[in-house]
């Protein structure tokens, strides 16, 4: 399976960014494995953007309670 990490130029830029973030990329095999894993994650995330949710209604984050506490002094 071909991934974005196989494309020319991906590796160099990715390795510079990973190194700037403090990741150890001194071992070439580990660096290639990291680049491959990140490329696979990017492909998986790209599929999420393809999902059509235009007809879905967002769930309500707040559902007000219909239960009312008796106020003080009413003897309820």
N, C-alpha and C positions, 0 to 999 in steps of 0.2 A: 504494500500500500504506500503510495507516494504522499508525503506530507509537505507542509510549507517549509519544514526544516531541510528538505531536499533541494529547495530552490536556491540558485546562486545568490550569494550575498546575505542570505538569512543568518547563517552561522556566525559570521564576523560581527555583525551588528548586535545579534542576540548575545554573543559572548561578552562584548564590551558592556552591554547593559547589565547583564548578570553580574559581571565583575564589579561594576559601579554600585550595585546593590549589596555587595559584600558576599556574593556566592563564590565558592571555590571552584574555579573552572580550569585549574592547572592540569588536571588529568583529562586528556582528550576524550577518552571513552565515556567518562562521567559527564563531560560537557555535552557530548553528542546525545547522550541519553536524556539529559535535561532538556535540550533543544527539541528533541523528538516528543517528549511528554508535553511540553508547553504547546507545541504545534497541534498535537492531538486534542488538547483542551480547547484551544482556539477554534478548531473545527467543530467540536461538540457544542461550544457556545454559539457559534454561527448558526447552527441548526435551530437554536432557541429563537433567534431573531426571525426565522422563517415561519414560525407558528402564528396563524391568524387568530387573534383574540378580539377582533373588532366587534364581534357579536356577544362577547361575554360581559356580564355585569360585575363590576368590582364588589367584593363583599364589604359590608358595612363594618368599619373598625369600631364603631360605637353603637351599641343597641341600648337605648334608654330603658331603665327599669319601669315596669308598670305597677310595681308594688310601692305603695306610699306608706311611710311611717306616720303614725298619728303625731300631731304636734303636741308639745308640752302644754299641760293645763287643760286639755279637752276631755281628759278622763276616759279616753277611748280605749 
